Structure formats: C-alpha cells, structure tokens
C-alpha cells in the first residue's frame, strides 16, 4: 500500500515537471512588422526571417537572457568577422561584445544576411510562402515561432531589424521604396523642368534626383532614350545630406552602356559601400548629357527620355519618370506679288538681322527636306522647288532668312527677313492648291517693268507717224497744184 502511494506520488511529481518542461519547450512567439509596403492587399516586397540564436531562457523583469548559437549558423559565428560582434563560449552560449549603436547593429545584420545568401542558409519563414505571413493593412505578422534572436530581412532593401521573440516582438520597416524625379534643362533659361526645346545637333542636359529611403541596397539607375537622342556622358553625381552636398567619387558608381538586357540606353550602378552610407531623406543627383540627333521627331509628341531605379535583392523598380524634348520645322514659301509660287530662289538662315552666325543646314536623305546640321560646319544653300521648301530641327527663337539666289527676272530682297519660332512649327497652308497668306515663312519677290529700247515699238511708232505725215504733205501739194492749173 505504501509502495503504491509512493509510486503515485513520484508519478505526480514527474507529471508536474513534465508539464512545466513541456510548457517552456512549446512556448511560441511572433514577429510583427509595421509599415509593410502593400499593393492590392499583398506585400510588394518579400519579407523573411532567419533564426541566428536559440533563446534558452529569459527573465523579463531582470533583463536576463540566455542565448545559444542556432545550429544552422555555427560556422558563421566561428568566422573572424562575426567574432567582432559576438563571443561564443565552449558551451555554445553567445554574448554580444560590440557597441550597441544603430550603425554597429546594422553592420552585423548585413554581415549575417550576406553570409546567409552566400552559403544558402534558408529563412525560417517567408512572406512568399502561403500562410506564413499574415497581412492586415500595412502590418504583417509571422507567428508560431520558436523563441530566439531573429534577423528580419526584406527584398525592398537591407534588413528591417534584429529582434528577440520573448515571446512576441515588433519591428518597424525602415526601408520603404525610394523615388526618382527626372528633369531636363531649358538652355534659354538654365532652369530644369519636365519639357524643353532644342535644335538638332544641340547637347541637352538632364538631371535625375533619387530620393533615398533607409536600407538602400543595390541601387541602379536606368535611362532609356528615344531614337532622337544620342547619349553623351554622365557629367557628375552629387550626394546631398540636408543642406550639404558634395561631388561623389567615380569609385562609388559605374556607368554601363553596352550589353544591357532591359532596353535602356545606359545604367549607373552605385557601389555597396556607397549604398550603405545612405540614410533616409538623403538625395542623389545624377547629371548627364545627350545630343538631339537627325532622327528627332519634329514637334508632335516630341522626343521622350525615361528613367527609373531598381533596388533591393529582387530588382524592385520605382515608377518611371519622363521628360520631353521638342524641336520644330518651317515651310519657306516663295511667291510673286500676285501670290503665285515661283522657283529658283536660294536661302541661308542666320541668328541676327545683320552679320551673326549662319544656322548650318544639310539636305536630308529624301532629297527634299533640309535639317539643322548635327556638327558645327558651313551649311548648304536652301533651294526652293515648286515654290516651297521644308527645313526642320529648330529651337525656339528669332531667326533671319537671307536670299542668296534670286529667281531670274525678280528683284533681290533688300534685307534679311525675320521669323520667330515659339513652341510650334511654321507650317504652310494651302486651300484647293492656293497658298494661304500668313502661313509658313512667306517670302515675296517683285518683278520690274520692261523699259523702252532701240528698235523697240516706241521708235517704230515715230517712223509710222512720220511716214503718214510725209505722205499727207505730198497729197496736199499735188492737190493744190491741180487746183491752181484749173
């Protein structure tokens, strides 16, 4: 009887201890991430967690925590780099030994993340896996986690944070999406905006401002130019922190123009070291040039230039930012004073009423249209055929047309004729084949009257009248003589 009671007591005590051990062993935690970037109710980025350390026991009142290295990370904590942050004793207990400022903690987290990627250490849970990440609004939650010290990562950029589940933890997403703004310089004012006007052959200057978000990682600027542009060069990169700006060394970025798989014209890739130095509200300004070339679209929709930024570990992409560059054309129409089209005139265009510089033009491949020359060289004469000629590739401005060849029989223009281009073409209009005065660049030549000359009708007339008078005199004399005889 006594043995039975003793055995029952032992079993009860064992059960109590087993329940206590089981309760601790099965204690599970969660990690909540606030500020998740969401599109259509789903996270834009992938969120993943890695368990670096196992939490063996803890006392929240005293702040005492006992950690051991997770078996998947044993080799990492044995590296020289990891030992700069953690000391691991012979029983596998890990203790933080480095400074506890944000920069140091972030540096360790990036080190651990890079090791996981390089060595194929899988995450404990990921938002890519169905049912592992519950999103409500802009808050996401990983549940049913073994207690431990976790690295929380996102493909949006660098880590969200490091946290301990005891049992529940919460971190704020610190790495939202960066944004960009592309602008183009209007050369007449020196100001940047979304549109400008330019000559064919002109070098156009662009700027892209990247608005940085904390956790910058793998920043690559992409720029796609339309056929009307020929890329020049990246002329500078500035890093702006508050009101301070400085020119960034070329060691911190690389410009690539060949073998690009996404259809862009060039890329600017920023170094990992530079990205690690970026903080929220920093700005990066990239300045570069391109020439408006012979394939430029004249007026209409203009010539677009588009930029975007990829970032993070899954090449997340910002919204595209675009500028438009326009160039214009004119129709030169040659008529007489009666508005009749005439051929044979030749012209050159200048930037001043007298003297000034010639606006060089070349004949295009169609053999009819002229355009501004891409190079700084002497232009050809613009020849009018069928009473009109098309010339394209002009910026806004004041121009002057000089007649260099005058049609036979017409008076040469006494001075250059001015015309103004202002955000549009100067197109000629014809109604039922009749030229509408006031359209295009209308040049009128006047013809002179024919003057009398020797052998002309004026002299002949004198001869005729003289002959008549002589004949009349003879008749008068004969008649008078006959009357006298009678």
Helices and strands as residue ranges (DSSP letters): H 2-25, E 28-34, E 38-39, E 42-43, E 47-59, E 64-69, G 71-73, H 74-77, H 80-83, E 86-88, E 94-96, H 102-119, E 125-126, E 134-136, E 139-146, E 148-154, E 161-164, E 168-172, E 179-186, E 191-193, E 195-197, E 203-211, E 220-225, E 229-241, E 244-247, G 250-252, E 253-256, E 266-270, H 272-276, E 283-292, E 303-311, E 316-317, E 321-326, E 328-335, E 346-350, E 361-363, E 370-372, E 382-383, E 388-394, E 397-405, E 417-421, E 430-431, E 434-435, E 441-444, H 457-485
